[in-house]
Amino acid sequence: MSNLTRAMMMGAAGAASGDKVYVDDVFSATLYNGNSTNSGAATNQRPQSISNGIELGSFVGVSLNGKTITSINGTPDLSKLNNDIFSSPNTDYYYGTIDCYVDYGSAVVAKFFELAPQGDNTIGAVYNYPDSIISSGSNDATNWTQLAYINYDATDWIEGKFTKHTFQSNTTAYRYYRLDISGNKSVQEWRLGISDPGLGKGGLVWTKSRETGSYHSLFDTERSLSTWIRSDSSTVVTGTSQIMNAFNSDGYTLGTDQTYQVVNYLDRDHVSWTFRKEPGFFDIVTYTGNDGGASQVINHNLGSTPGMVIIKPLGAGGWYVYHRSIGFGSSLLLNSTSDNSFGSSVEASSSTTITVTASVNTNGVSFVAYVFAHDDASFGTNGDESIIKCGSYAGSNQGGLQTVDVGFEPQFVLIKNSTTTADWFILDSMRGASDAIGLSGSDQPILQPNNTNAETSPAGGGLRVFVTNNGFGWRDQTGNNVSGLGNTFIYMAIRRPNKPPTAGTDVYQALNYNGTAGNIVRDTKFAVDLIHSHRTSGGTPYAIDRMRSGYNCIETKGASSEGPQTSAIHTMGNNFLDMGGGAIINNSGSNYILEMFKRAPGFFDIVTYTGNGTANHAVPHQLGVVPELVFVKTRDFSNTAFPAYTSTGGVTKHMYWGDPAGEATTTAGQMWGPSAFTSTNIYLGSYGNSNYNTKPHVGYLFASLDKISKIGRYAGTGNNINVDCGFIAGARFVMIKRTDTEIAGAAGTNWYYWDSVRGIVSGNDPYMMINQQEVQVTNTDYIDPLNTGFTVTSSASASLNASGGTYLFLAIA
């Protein structure tokens, strides 16, 4: 589909804006923890807003500014309920019992209210909070209908999030909305909002409890929120309330879920997959059957020929699945293990229509159709990326590694054996889709749309299927679930997030904390892909990444192979790390510094590959630009300490991340190349250090991105050196390595690193070394802050600033 076609389908507003669309805008796999029970106590019945950046619905009338707020009891100054929560956070708030209402001027359907407690504009400083809230509606300001009654405690007000969204299950229009808060707690802002899915993009939310046997629950913007359908069943549940409460401009809101306990049950881990309607990706169509014995042409807005269509009658009846690889003559059933022996459900399709058969055209019956695109290359920065593919592959009985090339690294894969009886399987990278090469965690946490099973444990009982740099694969898999000689398998794959960052905070964060020795969840600002963990009191430094699973850790000193520690990272979530109590990441009494990185175009990527021992071994990557700094490591063999490539050294130079040695020279085709690295591939030489035959490897690829990251070299002078990185507010992370010589010892030519969390200041700056287990050094002033980058001081050692020396650096804003 062309960009012109996309603009026409989006309408005048979309065409005028010219916004680029990324997979991040239209799909999210989101992990969350339930917070409600079926207890009668109001304190246990809590709606929950899930923010995943996907616009489903939208809101109008959010602000109360200009509206009249009337006190019911007494005459307190309520004007402070309309202040910017960050304007004067320690003074602009109302403290005391509040009973008041707002006059909207005319009757509107308010779907939520939003509160901010007293706090300030630094994360972690939430002071007081409301602890008992009643919200009501009225059309005469006298007779009130209660819409919400909720009790809170301190844990409900998350640090750094000063607005608390609480949605009402309300379909009635009221002119007046009332708020009653008791408990003598402070409120800094009160806002109401009117939800209208028609104002948003629309889409589908599919949720499942991960740890218990419960229903797959599907809700979409084209049907009533009280109509709930399940992929594991042919039935439809109607008349439900407080399960899905609203579709939002950045996600959705779950209700109290008291009756069914399927989407928001207290302390249970859940996953949701959110699909936004978008030409070239996904559409939702509802229609009414008009003749049980004939077909019907149904219009859609996909703008390209569908790759897969899932159709469900909104009454009794199974989930028919058309897939382009099976063809128009037969169908699969999403709620069944059956093969493709079912009759046709779609007999023709085009970029604007599908023709449904009599099987899904029963006269007078309502249907919903989920329409998925295939290989529409109109997304991304240049409008030339495909983000979804619907394909097939032939099964095999071969052992070892098997892969399927889809042309990109997926974050979500749906697989089904179409030849014989077998379950459907969903794999996603949020829950775990790493190639753990037979170590702890090699079996993936799979969910099956056709049944209510909990996901299989990462430590056993699952499938050894995982995502790769350009598709997905498996190792030593038996049975016919994802492979089997003579069987055909269909799949739908969705590309991993690849939206360019706009600030360094989108892709890099440092976290400094004291270990607890017990399981703990720590908040992050993004979905972390790579962690460098180091104890400041001295200890082995480790690299942990999403592609190898949070269980497998590699030392960044020396040459050791990776090893498992099941108590390291349990889950690398969308905005959190679920940690175990092991020494690598959370030992009691130890202080840790984590350097955390997110993959993003132009900034950073991770690749995994199997060596072949042959020069010019091409390994695809998704960086989108030529890498400037690359570290690779053989995973299950202790041979070398992370060979390092730099674009300034090229394919004839190398260093080692785990070693203080300077830059060494080899012939092109030995460590790297001989071909030069490109924006799509790195090329490995014949050396076992980077390309050991049959061995699995991992690679970390960095590049310079304007105002976000900078890789370069500077010449030492012995005087202060201002290193201009093109930043605006200085570097938050700096790594430096001398390249022209080696100086031995703890203060030698090691890989030094600093971060702003521990301090990049005008005085002493704590530093550690990526390739050493020494105690953090806190009594030196080797670098200073600089708005455009950083300053190497004249007091820095020869390992950082000797006259005539050459130094490599990586800086992140």
Buried (B, 14 or more C-beta within 10 A) or exposed (E): BEBEBBBBBBEEEBBEEEEBBBBBBBBBBBBBBBBBBBEEEBBBBBBBBBBBBBBBBBBEBBEBEEBEBBEEEEEBEBEBBBBEBBEEBEEBBBBEBBBBBBBBEEEBBBBBBBBBBBBBEEBEBBBBBBBBBBBBBBBEBEEBEEBBEBBBEEEBBEEEBBBBBBBBBBEEBBBBBBBBBBEEBBBBBBBBBBBBBEBBBBBBBBBBBBBBEBBBBBBBBBBEBBBBBBBBBBEBBEEBBBBBBBBBBBBBBBBBBBEBBBBBBBEBBBBBBBBBBBBBBBBBBEBEBEEEEEBBEBEBBBBBBBBBBBBBBBBEBBBBBBBBBBEBEBBBBBBBBBBBEBEBBBBEBEBBBBBBBBBBBBEEBBBBBBBBBBBBBBBBBEBEBBBBBBBBBEBEEEEEBBBBBBBBBBBBBBBBBBBBEBBBBBBBBBBBBBBBBEBBBBBBBBBBBBBBBBBBEBBEEBBBBBBBBBBBBBBEBEEBBBBBEEBBBBBBBBBBBBBBBEEBBBBBBBBBBEBBBEEBEBBBBBBBBBBBBBBBEEBBBBBBBBBBBBBBBBBBBBBBBBBBBBBBBBBBBBBBBBBBBBBBBBBEEBBBBBBBBBBBBBBBBBBBBBBBBEBBBEBBBBBBBBBBBBBBBBBBBEBBBBBBBBBBBBBBBBBBBBBBBBBBEBEBBBBBBBBBBBEBBBBBBBBBBBBBEEBBBBBBBBBBBEBBBBBBBBEBBEEBBEBEBBBEEBBBBBBBBBBBBBBEEEBBBBBBBBBBBBBBEEEEBBBBBBBBBEEBBEEBBBBBBBEBBBBBBEEBBBBBBBEEBBBBBBBBB
